[in-house]
Amino acid sequence: MIKFGYAAQQEQHHPLALLSHARLAEKAGFDSIWSSDHFHPWADKNAHSAFA
């Protein structure tokens, strides 16, 4: 069986936006939500981090 997951990239979106995107993906039927685990943004400008 094929399963589809949603990749929530922390460096590209604010954490609250990622949560909203993940909820929409769940409602759309995605099987999993994946997220990166970087503690700090890679870039100095226009990057986000959830500081998990």
N, C-alpha and C positions, 0 to 999 in steps of 0.2 A: 504494500500500500504506500502510495506517495503522500508525504506530509509536507506542509508548507509552514515556514516560520517567518517572523517579521524581525528584521535587524534594526534595533534602536541604537543609533550611534550617538553616544554622549557628547562627542566633540563637536557635533554639528547642530545640536538643538538644546535649548534650555531644558533642565530636568522636568519641569512641570509640563512642557510641551511633549516631551517623550512619554510621560505618563498618559497624557491624553491620546497620543498616537497609539500606544500599546492597548489602551481600552478599545479604541476603534478597530484595531487589528483583531482583537479578541471577538468583538461583535461581528466582524466580517468573516469569522470562521478560521483564522489562522490557528495552527496547532501549538505554536510555541512563540515566545518572545525572547530574542537574544539581545544582549547588551555588551558593550565593551567594558573593560575593567580598569581603565586608566584613571589614576587618582588625581592627576592634574592635566590640564589641556596640553596638547602638543604644540599648539601655536600660541604666540604671545597676544595676538589680536583676533577678535571675533570667534573665540573658541569657548566651549562650556565644559564643565565637569561636575558630576554629582558628588564628588568627594566621598565615595562609598567606603 
